[in-house]
Amino acid sequence: MRILSVHNRYQIRGGEDESRQAEERLLREMGHEVEVYEEHNDKIATMSSLDVASRTIWSQEAHQIIRQQLKKQTHDIVHVQNFFPLISPSVYYAAKDEGVPVVQTLRNYRLLCPNALFFRDGQVCEDCLGKFVPLPGIVHGCYRESRVASAAVASMLMVHRTLRTWTKMVDVYIALTEFARQKFIEGGFPAEKIVVKSNFVHPDPHPGQGEGGYALFVGRLSVEKGLDTLIAAWKQFQIKVPLKIIGDGPLADSLAEDTKSMPHIEWLGRKPMSEVYDLMGEAMFLIFPSNWYETFGRVAVEAFAKGTPVIAANIGAIAELVEHNRTGLKFTPGDSADLAAKVQWLLEHPQELSQMRQEVRVEYETKYTAKQNYCRLMEIYELARSN
């Protein structure tokens, strides 16, 4: 099978990029030919605001390039990982012009929410969900804190809702969790076209021993990731177990200041994945304090693969991944007292924590290996080809 993978990269690599690359590697390992058409947001710096807005709605350049690629060789699937902003939905039309089925992975909520997060002013926001005109997103400048840029995103959404692009031009959508699937259905997407396929961890990093005697956070240092809740739990309730934090982001400076007066918290900055896995495998547990509707929660599944239980905020997709009292614990989002209580409970119940280590590894082996993911992806591709 020959697949054209289409992706628009951001300046900062994140979980979306890692998951896409893992999928492409897996397909190649299984003998499929994978070509990649990629644009990078670095290009935006050389473009006028009008050009960017225009390309966000319809990129004639991407349309022509993709058609040419599809004309040169027969492809079985065009798999769109992310078209925003420089590739645009014109990719769907290019594929349909050449008679190639289209699969779109829904790695964020961009098609429902201008900032793609359902998150504004430090809390969940669904003001644009289900609205034909996402006016609140424009008023609040939800994309790049700019009303002009937000209007360009809103225009893209409205134009393609008018054209019925989302209904007619995509054969199958892949949601990463049932939670995310339901959000897109609420937003008006056809339920029969949305299937669920999770991300996966490959190659298997193998479990650690969990003997490091510390808690671990891995992720972007930003408001939506719940870092403030995490720090408050350690600061206000004097949790004695050390906390290691891996990551970087806009809250880095405030975190650096906090750690000066908190010897139990160690900020390690960015680390290569091999070191992250080593630290993850030796952690007592991983904390996932997110305040927004994650579409998946890759870090949690990586922790499962390493045999490390997860204390997660009971919100969005991450709440779907973590089973309370089996693969970890759940706490009320934004509630540092509840988080501290869950941490303390695990510290006081070593036998239950040990049992959780076994259960999370079973969860990984049952749901999140390359084998299960590959079989599911092939089912989805066949479904798209039969539509």
GUDRENPA-979427 format. One record per residue: x, y, z of N, C-alpha, C in turn; residue in three letters. Coordinates in steps of 0.02 Angstrom, whole numbers, padded with zeros to 5 digits, always signed. Atoms other than C-alpha are relative to their C-alpha. Example, Ala and Ser with C-alpha at 12.3 -4.5 7.8 and 13.67 -1.06 7.14 Angstrom:
2
+00045-00059+00000+00615-00225+00390+00045+00060+00000ALA -00042-00059-00003+00684-00053+00357-00039+00055+00037SER 
END
This chain:
387
+00042-00059+00000+00000+00000+00000+00044+00062+00000MET -00037-00063+00003+00062+00176-00042-00043+00054+00032ARG +00036-00052-00038+00013+00316+00076+00036+00066-00007ILE -00027-00068-00002+00037+00503+00059-00020+00030+00067LEU +00012-00030-00065+00054+00577+00234+00009+00075-00005SER +00000-00073+00007+00014+00763+00243+00001+00032+00068VAL -00008-00028-00067+00071+00870+00388+00027+00071-00003HIS -00025-00068-00009+00094+01052+00436+00032+00003+00069ASN -00037+00001-00063+00229+01065+00570+00001+00068+00033ARG -00006-00061-00039+00235+01193+00708+00073+00013+00016TYR -00069-00016-00020+00390+01281+00773+00025-00046+00055GLN -00019+00043-00057+00389+01172+00929-00027-00070-00012ILE +00022+00069+00007+00385+00984+00909-00033-00022+00064ARG +00036+00024-00058+00261+00903+01024-00026-00070-00011GLY +00028+00067+00005+00158+00748+01049-00031-00016-00067GLY +00030+00011+00067+00066+00771+00883+00053-00024-00049GLU -00054+00016+00046+00230+00765+00788+00028-00069+00014ASP -00028+00065-00019+00298+00616+00884-00047-00057-00020GLU +00049+00052+00017+00138+00517+00858-00004-00011-00075SER +00001+00007+00073+00134+00554+00673+00062-00037-00025ARG -00062+00032+00023+00316+00504+00649+00002-00073+00019GLN +00003+00070-00021+00290+00344+00748-00044-00040-00047ALA +00046+00035+00045+00144+00299+00635+00032-00011-00068GLU -00034+00006+00064+00245+00333+00477+00055-00053+00002GLU -00053+00051-00007+00391+00228+00541-00029-00070+00001ARG +00032+00065-00005+00275+00085+00584-00023-00024-00068LEU +00024+00020+00067+00197+00085+00411+00058-00023-00044LEU -00059+00019+00041+00369+00079+00330+00027-00068+00024ARG -00024+00064-00027+00423-00063+00446-00043-00058-00024GLU +00046+00053+00022+00270-00160+00390-00003-00007-00076MET -00007+00010+00071+00320-00142+00208-00039+00047-00045GLY +00037-00048+00040+00212+00004+00152+00044+00058-00023HIS -00037-00059+00024+00275+00150+00049-00035+00062+00026GLU +00028-00061-00029+00250+00315+00139+00038+00060-00027VAL -00027-00064+00021+00279+00481+00054-00027+00053+00046GLU +00021-00053-00045+00269+00641+00155+00000+00066-00037VAL +00003-00071+00022+00210+00813+00102-00006+00041+00063TYR -00003-00037-00062+00255+00935+00238+00013+00074-00012GLU -00014-00071-00003+00246+01122+00265+00021+00015+00072GLU -00023-00018-00067+00327+01210+00413-00019+00072+00014HIS +00023-00067-00018+00263+01361+00507+00055+00053-00001ASN -00055-00049+00007+00436+01441+00495-00012+00045-00060ASP +00012-00037+00062+00379+01497+00322-00043+00062+00013LYS +00046-00055-00014+00249+01613+00401+00038+00066+00009ILE -00039-00061-00014+00386+01736+00452+00016+00039-00064ALA -00016-00032+00064+00418+01773+00267-00062+00020-00039THR +00062-00012+00035+00235+01795+00221-00038+00059+00031MET +00043-00053-00026+00114+01940+00237-00060-00031+00036SER +00059+00024-00035-00037+01924+00351-00055-00020-00048SER +00051+00015+00050-00150+01926+00199+00014-00067-00034LEU -00018+00063+00031-00054+01784+00118-00014-00060+00046ASP +00011+00054-00048-00062+01679+00275-00075-00014+00007VAL +00072+00008-00007-00249+01711+00294-00029-00035-00062ALA +00024+00030+00062-00279+01667+00112+00017-00074-00004SER -00020+00070+00003-00180+01505+00123-00035-00041+00052ARG +00036+00037-00052-00269+01458+00283-00067-00025-00026THR +00065+00020+00028-00433+01454+00188+00008-00047-00059ILE -00010+00042+00060-00368+01382+00025+00071+00011-00027TRP -00067-00005+00027-00189+01347-00026+00002-00031-00070SER -00004+00023+00068-00180+01337-00214+00066-00037-00012GLN -00065+00032+00007+00004+01292-00201-00001-00072+00025GLU +00004+00068-00028-00028+01142-00088-00045-00044-00043ALA +00046+00037+00044-00174+01089-00199+00036-00026-00062HIS -00035+00019+00061-00064+01087-00353+00055-00051+00014GLN -00055+00046-00017+00084+01001-00269-00027-00070+00015ILE +00028+00065-00018-00024+00863-00197-00029-00035-00061ILE +00026+00031+00061-00114+00834-00362+00056-00028-00042ARG -00057+00023+00040+00053+00820-00450+00030-00064+00030GLN -00027+00060-00032+00117+00694-00322-00045-00060-00012GLN +00047+00055+00010-00040+00590-00341-00003-00022-00072LEU -00001+00017+00071-00029+00597-00531+00062-00042-00018LYS -00063+00034+00017+00152+00536-00533-00002-00074+00016LYS +00005+00070-00021+00114+00375-00439-00069-00013+00031GLN +00064+00018-00030-00041+00283-00386+00007-00006+00075THR +00001+00004-00073-00080+00306-00202-00066-00031+00022HIS +00060+00033-00027-00203+00206-00098-00037+00045+00049ASP +00030-00041-00053-00232+00334+00040+00038+00067+00003ILE -00031-00062-00022-00201+00517+00076-00020+00007+00074VAL +00013-00004-00072-00183+00526+00265+00022+00069+00024HIS -00014-00068-00022-00195+00705+00327+00007+00000+00076VAL -00013-00003-00071-00116+00726+00498-00017+00070+00027GLN +00015-00069-00019-00130+00916+00506+00009+00044-00061ASN -00006-00044+00059-00167+01042+00368+00008+00073+00018PHE +00005-00070-00021-00168+01202+00472+00068+00029+00017PHE +00041-00044+00043-00125+01336+00423+00019+00000-00074PRO -00027-00014+00067-00019+01327+00265-00021-00049-00054LEU +00021+00048+00051-00085+01171+00179-00074+00009-00017ILE +00072-00015+00007-00271+01205+00207-00041-00061-00022SER +00044+00055+00023-00422+01094+00167+00004-00013-00075PRO -00007+00014+00072-00374+01108-00017+00031-00068-00012SER -00030+00067+00006-00278+00946+00015-00054-00052-00013VAL +00054+00048+00011-00444+00853+00024-00024+00001-00072TYR +00025-00007+00068-00500+00921-00143+00050-00027-00051TYR -00051+00028+00045-00334+00876-00225-00005-00076-00001ALA +00005+00073-00003-00353+00697-00165-00063-00024-00036ALA +00062+00021+00033-00533+00686-00223+00003+00009-00075LYS -00009-00011+00072-00487+00759-00393+00036-00059-00032ASP -00038+00057+00026-00370+00611-00413-00029-00067+00021GLU +00035+00062-00017-00491+00483-00343+00032-00039+00057GLY -00034+00035-00054-00390+00444-00186-00038+00012+00066VAL +00036-00008-00063-00478+00412-00019+00039+00042+00050PRO -00031-00045-00049-00445+00534+00123-00016-00022+00071VAL +00006+00011-00072-00415+00496+00307+00029+00060+00035VAL -00023-00057-00039-00398+00639+00431+00004-00019+00074GLN -00007+00011-00072-00327+00614+00606-00014+00066+00036THR +00021-00059-00039-00405+00735+00731+00045+00006+00061LEU -00050-00004-00054-00252+00776+00837-00012+00059+00047ARG +00020-00055-00045-00328+00935+00910-00072+00019-00018ASN +00070-00019+00010-00495+01027+00911-00007+00060-00048TYR +00000-00059+00044-00454+01155+00774-00064+00007-00041ARG +00059-00004+00043-00607+01111+00669-00063+00019+00039LEU +00056-00019-00042-00719+01156+00817+00014+00064+00039LEU -00020-00054-00045-00621+01291+00909+00060+00036-00030CYS -00055-00037+00032-00510+01430+00838+00069-00010+00031PRO -00066+00011-00029-00371+01399+00965+00017-00073+00009ASN -00010+00072+00003-00389+01210+00950+00001-00035+00068ALA -00009+00028-00067-00390+01183+01139-00064-00005+00041LEU +00057-00008-00045-00564+01224+01207+00024+00026+00068PHE -00030-00025-00062-00467+01326+01335+00013+00074-00008PHE -00010-00073+00002-00469+01512+01372-00001+00029+00070ARG -00004-00034-00065-00422+01622+01520+00007-00050+00058ASP -00015+00047-00053-00360+01474+01620-00053-00052+00014GLY +00051+00051-00012-00515+01365+01603-00030-00025-00065GLN +00032+00029+00058-00612+01255+01484-00051+00050-00028VAL +00047-00044+00034-00711+01355+01355-00029-00036-00061CYS +00034+00031+00056-00841+01284+01235-00044+00050-00037GLU +00043-00052+00028-00911+01450+01175-00011-00006-00074ASP +00007+00006+00073-00881+01408+00991-00026-00068-00022CYS +00021+00068+00018-00935+01226+00998-00071+00001-00030LEU +00065+00005+00033-01078+01197+00875-00023+00064-00033GLY +00020-00064+00031-01083+01378+00815+00027+00003-00072LYS -00022-00006+00069-01078+01404+00627+00051+00057-00007PHE -00048-00056-00002-00992+01572+00657+00033+00000+00069VAL -00033+00002-00066-00862+01553+00796+00019+00070+00024PRO -00011-00071-00017-00883+01735+00847+00038+00009+00065LEU -00038-00010-00062-00822+01715+01027+00075-00007-00009PRO -00072+00009+00012-00655+01653+00963+00032+00060-00031GLY -00025-00062+00032-00636+01811+00859+00004+00056+00053ILE +00005-00054-00050-00692+01929+00998+00057-00005+00051VAL -00050+00010-00052-00570+01853+01122+00071-00010-00029HIS -00065+00009+00031-00428+01837+00996+00032-00066+00020GLY -00022+00064-00028-00411+01653+01038+00059-00031-00037CYS -00058+00026+00037-00285+01613+00900+00055+00051+00000TYR -00059-00044-00004-00115+01691+00932-00014+00067+00034ARG +00019-00062-00035-00200+01821+01044-00011+00058-00048GLU +00011-00051+00052-00250+01914+00886-00070-00009-00029SER +00066+00004+00031-00425+01955+00826+00005-00009-00075ARG -00008+00006+00072-00362+01970+00648+00017-00073-00018VAL -00019+00069+00014-00277+01799+00652-00058-00047+00017ALA +00058+00041-00018-00429+01725+00741-00055+00004-00052SER +00050-00007+00053-00543+01796+00606+00018-00042-00061ALA -00021+00042+00056-00438+01707+00475-00016-00073+00012ALA +00017+00069-00017-00460+01541+00565-00076-00010-00003VAL +00073+00004+00002-00646+01574+00588-00026+00000-00071ALA +00020-00002+00070-00661+01615+00403+00011-00068-00033SER -00014+00066+00027-00580+01450+00357-00055-00050+00022MET +00051+00046-00025-00703+01357+00468-00067+00013-00033LEU +00065-00016+00029-00854+01450+00399-00004-00017-00074MET -00001+00015+00072-00803+01434+00216-00010-00075-00011VAL +00003+00072+00013-00781+01247+00230-00061-00033+00032HIS +00066+00023-00022-00938+01224+00333-00052+00014-00054ARG +00046-00017+00055-01030+01313+00192+00008-00049-00058THR -00014+00046+00055-00947+01201+00062-00014-00073+00019LEU +00010+00068-00027-00985+01049+00172+00063-00043-00010ARG -00064+00035+00008-00801+01003+00158+00008-00056+00050THR -00011+00050-00053-00798+00912+00325-00044-00061-00009TRP +00047+00056+00010-00946+00804+00275+00014-00039-00064THR -00004+00032+00066-00912+00770+00091+00070-00022-00021LYS -00066+00009+00030-00724+00773+00065+00047-00046+00040MET -00040+00045-00040-00658+00660+00204-00038-00066+00008VAL +00032+00065-00004-00693+00474+00203-00004-00027+00071ASP -00001+00023-00069-00642+00432+00381+00040+00049+00042VAL -00037-00039-00050-00593+00537+00531+00023-00048+00055TYR -00026+00038-00057-00483+00462+00667+00002+00045+00061ILE -00005-00033-00065-00516+00523+00843+00044-00045+00044ALA -00047+00038-00040-00388+00471+00972-00031-00032+00061LEU +00037+00028-00057-00515+00436+01110-00074+00007-00014THR +00073-00007+00006-00702+00413+01127-00022+00069+00023GLU +00017-00067-00022-00708+00577+01222+00006+00050-00057PHE -00010-00046+00056-00635+00671+01074-00051-00013-00055ALA +00050+00018+00051-00751+00577+00955-00067+00034+00016ARG +00065-00029-00020-00903+00635+01054+00000+00076-00007GLN -00004-00072+00009-00843+00816+01050-00011+00019-00073LYS +00009-00016+00071-00833+00814+00861-00071-00015-00023PHE +00071+00013+00015-01006+00736+00851-00043+00057+00025ILE +00035-00058-00027-01070+00875+00964+00008+00060-00046GLU -00015-00056+00044-00989+00996+00843-00029-00006-00070GLY +00034+00008+00064-01089+00928+00696+00032-00045-00050GLY -00032+00046+00046-00970+00803+00618-00039-00065-00003PHE +00040+00061+00008-01049+00644+00549+00027-00058+00043PRO -00022+00052-00047-01040+00509+00684+00025-00062-00036ALA -00018+00061+00036-01030+00370+00555+00068+00003-00033GLU -00066-00007+00032-00869+00440+00485+00058+00005+00050LYS -00052-00008-00051-00775+00455+00651+00012-00065+00037ILE -00019+00060-00035-00683+00304+00718+00053+00018+00052VAL -00049-00012-00053-00568+00288+00869+00060-00045-00011VAL -00064+00037+00000-00386+00236+00856+00049+00040+00043LYS -00044-00035-00046-00268+00280+00997+00070+00009-00030SER -00071+00000+00014-00087+00330+00985+00031-00061+00032ASN -00034+00059-00026+00042+00199+01031+00072+00017+00016PHE -00071-00010-00017+00219+00179+01097+00040-00056-00033VAL -00040+00049+00038+00346+00094+00983+00067+00031-00016HIS -00003+00068-00028+00471+00021+01006-00016-00001+00075PRO +00016+00010-00071+00426-00049+01176+00060+00022+00042ASP -00056-00023-00041+00533+00046+01304+00014-00046+00060PRO -00006+00049-00054+00509-00097+01431-00004+00034+00068HIS +00013-00030-00065+00462-00069+01612+00062+00012+00042PRO -00052-00013-00049+00573+00008+01744-00017-00033+00066GLY +00010+00031-00066+00584-00037+01928-00041+00043+00048GLN +00039-00044-00043+00496+00113+02003+00032+00011+00068GLY -00034-00005-00064+00628+00126+02139+00035+00067+00011GLU -00034-00065-00005+00680+00308+02114-00023+00042+00059GLY +00024-00037-00058+00575+00373+02259-00021+00071-00015GLY +00022-00068+00019+00508+00525+02164-00063-00003-00043TYR +00056-00009+00047+00354+00587+02071+00027+00037-00061ALA -00026-00028+00063+00371+00645+01891-00055+00035-00039LEU +00042-00034+00049+00290+00772+01775+00041+00006-00065PHE -00032-00008+00066+00331+00770+01588-00050+00037-00044VAL +00045-00036+00045+00256+00900+01472+00020+00072-00010GLY -00011-00070+00014+00247+01076+01409-00017+00041+00062ARG +00011-00042-00058+00261+01207+01545-00046+00058-00019LEU +00050-00049+00021+00101+01300+01506-00062-00006+00043SER +00057-00004-00045-00060+01349+01593-00047-00059-00009VAL +00049+00053+00011-00170+01218+01510+00023-00068+00025GLU -00027+00064-00024-00055+01079+01570-00005-00008+00075LYS +00013+00006-00071-00099+01116+01751+00061+00005+00045GLY -00062-00005-00039+00076+01158+01810-00012+00039+00065LEU +00014-00039-00061+00006+01286+01934-00031-00043+00054ASP +00031+00046-00047-00101+01151+02015+00053-00046+00031THR -00053+00046-00022+00050+01036+02027+00045+00034+00051LEU -00045-00036-00045+00164+01166+02107-00036+00018+00065ILE +00038-00017-00061+00027+01222+02227-00008-00059+00046ALA +00007+00060-00041+00003+01044+02287+00062-00011+00042ALA -00063+00011-00037+00187+01030+02335+00014+00058+00048TRP -00015-00059-00041+00198+01207+02403-00046+00006+00060LYS +00048-00012-00053+00039+01217+02506-00008-00058+00048GLN +00014+00058-00042+00028+01040+02572+00064-00037+00020PHE -00064+00024-00024+00213+01009+02600+00010-00075-00013GLN -00012+00069+00020+00223+00845+02507+00075-00014+00003ILE -00070+00013-00011+00387+00765+02554+00035-00039-00055LYS -00032+00038+00054+00415+00650+02406+00027+00049-00052VAL -00027-00046+00051+00530+00737+02279-00040-00002-00064PRO +00034-00006+00064+00452+00799+02118+00050+00021-00053LEU -00043-00018+00057+00551+00800+01956-00045+00023-00057LYS +00039-00028+00054+00486+00906+01812+00044+00002-00063ILE -00035+00000+00065+00539+00878+01631-00042+00039-00050ILE +00036-00038+00051+00491+01003+01497+00022+00072-00002GLY -00015-00071+00008+00500+01182+01440-00063+00034-00025ASP +00059-00035+00024+00377+01318+01393-00006+00068+00033GLY +00009-00069-00023+00306+01489+01438+00003+00010+00075PRO -00002-00007-00073+00300+01454+01625+00068-00018+00029LEU -00066+00022-00022+00484+01407+01634+00030+00049+00051ALA -00030-00050-00045+00538+01570+01718-00032-00003+00070ASP +00033+00003-00065+00407+01560+01855+00016-00066+00036SER -00018+00064-00030+00449+01376+01883+00070+00004+00030LEU -00068-00008-00025+00633+01419+01901+00001+00039+00065ALA +00004-00040-00061+00587+01548+02032-00028-00041+00058GLU +00032+00042-00051+00475+01426+02126+00049-00051+00029ASP -00044+00054-00023+00607+01290+02134+00058+00025+00044THR -00053-00028-00044+00732+01408+02219-00016-00009+00073LYS +00020+00005-00071+00632+01400+02379-00033-00067+00016SER +00032+00065-00010+00568+01221+02358+00048-00056-00017MET -00051+00052+00014+00706+01092+02375-00028-00067-00022PRO +00030+00063+00020+00584+00951+02347-00019-00002-00074HIS +00017-00003+00071+00553+01009+02168+00063+00013-00041ILE -00059-00007+00044+00686+00987+02033-00023+00006-00072GLU +00016-00010+00071+00663+01058+01859+00060-00020-00042TRP -00054+00029+00040+00766+00960+01733+00003+00028-00071LEU +00001-00027+00068+00720+01058+01575-00019-00053-00050GLY +00013+00050+00052+00708+00966+01411+00050-00058+00006ARG -00043+00059-00002+00779+00790+01402-00013-00042-00062LYS +00013+00047+00055+00806+00668+01258-00044-00057+00023PRO +00051+00049-00017+00675+00531+01251+00029-00059+00039MET -00030+00057-00036+00795+00396+01311+00006+00016+00075SER -00005-00020-00070+00825+00494+01473-00069+00007+00031GLU +00069-00005-00026+00639+00531+01491-00025-00069+00020VAL +00023+00068-00015+00601+00346+01482+00035-00029+00062TYR -00036+00025-00059+00736+00304+01610-00029+00031+00064ASP +00028-00034-00059+00668+00434+01732-00072-00022+00012LEU +00070+00021-00005+00489+00379+01696-00004-00069+00032MET +00002+00069-00025+00527+00197+01732+00018-00006+00073GLY -00020+00003-00071+00605+00235+01901-00045+00042+00045GLU +00045-00041-00040+00471+00359+01956-00050-00044+00038ALA +00053+00035-00036+00347+00303+02089-00066+00005-00038MET +00060-00012+00040+00209+00380+01985+00010+00063-00041PHE -00001-00060+00043+00182+00509+01848-00063+00040+00015LEU +00057-00044-00012+00068+00659+01874-00018+00036-00064ILE +00026-00029+00061-00041+00721+01731-00056+00049+00020PHE +00048-00046-00031-00127+00878+01799-00038+00045-00048PRO +00025-00043+00053-00198+00946+01636-00067+00032+00018SER +00062-00037-00011-00336+01078+01642-00045+00002-00062ASN +00039-00005+00062-00397+01057+01463-00018-00069-00026TRP +00023+00063+00029-00479+00924+01355+00055-00029-00045TYR -00050+00034+00041-00326+00829+01298-00036-00045-00050GLU +00029+00047+00048-00365+00734+01138+00024-00071+00012THR -00025+00067-00017-00259+00590+01202+00036+00002+00067PHE -00039+00003-00061-00119+00597+01331+00057-00050-00009GLY -00053+00046+00019+00033+00514+01254+00047-00015+00058ARG -00046+00010-00056+00141+00540+01408-00026-00053+00048VAL +00030+00050-00044+00020+00435+01511+00011-00071-00027ALA -00009+00067+00030+00032+00289+01389+00074-00020+00002VAL -00072+00015-00007+00222+00303+01389+00015-00023+00071GLU -00008+00022-00070+00213+00290+01579-00026-00071+00009ALA +00026+00068-00004+00104+00135+01562+00052-00050-00027PHE -00050+00045+00030+00236+00058+01448+00059-00011+00046ALA -00056+00006-00048+00367+00091+01582-00022-00029+00067LYS +00024+00030-00062+00257+00014+01716-00013+00050+00055GLY +00008-00054-00049+00223+00181+01802-00072+00024+00003THR +00069-00024-00007+00049+00224+01869-00004+00075-00009PRO +00011-00071+00016-00027+00394+01831-00054+00029+00046VAL +00050-00040-00035-00115+00520+01943-00022+00054-00049ILE +00024-00043+00054-00224+00614+01818-00059+00042+00020ALA +00060-00042-00007-00346+00758+01817-00059-00035-00033ALA +00059+00034+00026-00521+00691+01791-00036+00045-00051ASN +00027-00044+00052-00552+00787+01630+00021-00024-00069ILE -00017+00014+00069-00559+00754+01444+00024-00071-00012GLY -00022+00066+00022-00469+00611+01360+00042-00036+00051ALA -00044+00033-00049-00344+00580+01499-00040-00038+00052ILE +00043+00035-00047-00487+00532+01613-00024-00066-00028ALA +00019+00062+00034-00532+00399+01485+00057-00051+00003GLU -00058+00044+00002-00356+00328+01483+00016-00032+00068LEU -00018+00023-00067-00332+00312+01671-00060-00029+00036VAL +00054+00031-00038-00441+00190+01768+00015+00007+00074GLU -00011-00015-00071-00459+00246+01948+00008-00064+00041HIS -00017+00056-00045-00383+00126+02075+00026-00062-00036ASN -00031+00057+00035-00317+00011+01938+00065+00022-00035ARG -00061-00023+00034-00195+00106+01825+00024+00067+00028THR -00019-00062-00032-00184+00258+01937-00057+00028+00040GLY +00053-00035-00036-00292+00386+02025-00021+00062-00038LEU +00024-00062+00031-00398+00533+01968-00015+00051+00054LYS +00015-00054-00047-00415+00701+02052-00039+00055-00036PHE +00039-00054+00028-00526+00852+02026+00045+00051-00034THR -00044-00047+00037-00450+00965+01891+00007+00067+00036PRO -00012-00064-00031-00369+01120+01963-00001+00001+00076GLY +00007+00005-00072-00390+01059+02142+00065-00027+00030ASP -00065+00021-00026-00217+01056+02221-00007-00041+00064SER +00010+00038-00061-00286+00990+02386-00018-00073-00016ALA +00019+00068+00019-00365+00840+02300+00060-00036-00030ASP -00061+00030+00028-00204+00809+02202+00046-00022+00057LEU -00043+00017-00057-00104+00815+02364-00026-00061+00038ALA +00030+00057-00036-00226+00693+02444+00012-00065-00038ALA -00011+00060+00040-00207+00570+02300+00074-00021+00003LYS -00071+00016-00007-00017+00581+02309+00012-00033+00067VAL -00009+00027-00067-00023+00551+02496-00028-00071+00006GLN +00030+00066-00003-00138+00402+02473+00046-00053-00030TRP -00045+00049+00031-00018+00316+02355+00062-00011+00042LEU -00059+00008-00043+00128+00350+02471-00015-00044+00060LEU +00019+00040-00059+00032+00267+02613-00025-00069-00018GLU +00025+00066+00021-00022+00116+02510+00049-00031-00050HIS -00051+00029+00046+00136+00036+02437-00022-00064-00034PRO +00023+00063+00031+00050-00131+02405-00045+00015-00060GLN +00044-00019+00055-00085-00049+02298+00040+00032-00057GLU -00043-00031+00051+00048+00053+02208+00037-00053-00039LEU -00035+00055+00033+00144-00106+02169-00047-00037-00048SER +00049+00033+00043-00014-00187+02099-00016+00043-00061GLN +00012-00045+00057-00045-00034+01991+00056-00004-00051MET -00056+00007+00046+00129-00054+01916-00011-00059-00047ARG +00014+00058+00043+00078-00225+01852-00058+00014-00047GLN +00059-00013+00041-00090-00164+01790+00013+00048-00058GLU -00012-00047+00055-00023-00018+01688+00039-00032-00056VAL -00037+00036+00053+00097-00132+01597-00047-00045-00041ARG +00050+00040+00035-00047-00248+01555-00041+00045-00046VAL +00038-00048+00040-00144-00096+01494+00038+00018-00064GLU -00041-00015+00059-00001-00050+01377+00000-00058-00048TYR -00006+00059+00044+00019-00227+01310-00066-00017-00034GLU +00066+00016+00027-00169-00242+01282-00024+00051-00052THR +00031-00053+00041-00206-00074+01199+00049+00044-00040LYS -00041-00054+00027-00054+00029+01152+00065-00023-00032TYR -00060+00023+00035+00074-00078+01062-00007+00013-00075THR +00000-00011+00072+00123-00060+00880-00045-00051-00036ALA +00039+00052+00033+00038-00225+00835-00074+00017-00002LYS +00071-00018-00002-00135-00174+00894-00014+00061-00043GLN +00011-00063+00036-00115-00002+00818+00003-00011-00075ASN -00006+00013+00071-00060-00067+00649-00063-00035-00027TYR +00061+00036+00022-00207-00187+00636-00059+00048-00005CYS +00055-00048+00001-00327-00047+00679+00007+00049-00058ARG -00011-00047+00055-00249+00072+00553-00017-00032-00067LEU +00016+00034+00063-00265-00057+00414-00076-00006-00008MET +00074+00003+00003-00450-00079+00458-00028+00068-00023GLU +00024-00067+00017-00473+00109+00445+00014+00017-00073ILE -00017-00013+00070-00383+00121+00278-00047-00039-00047TYR +00046+00040+00042-00491-00019+00208-00070+00030+00002GLU +00066-00033-00005-00646+00070+00273-00003+00061-00046LEU -00003-00059+00042-00593+00230+00185-00003-00019-00074ALA -00002+00021+00071-00561+00137+00021-00067-00029-00022ARG +00065+00030+00018-00732+00054+00028-00056+00051-00002SER +00053-00051-00002-00829+00217+00053-00014+00029-00070ASN 
END
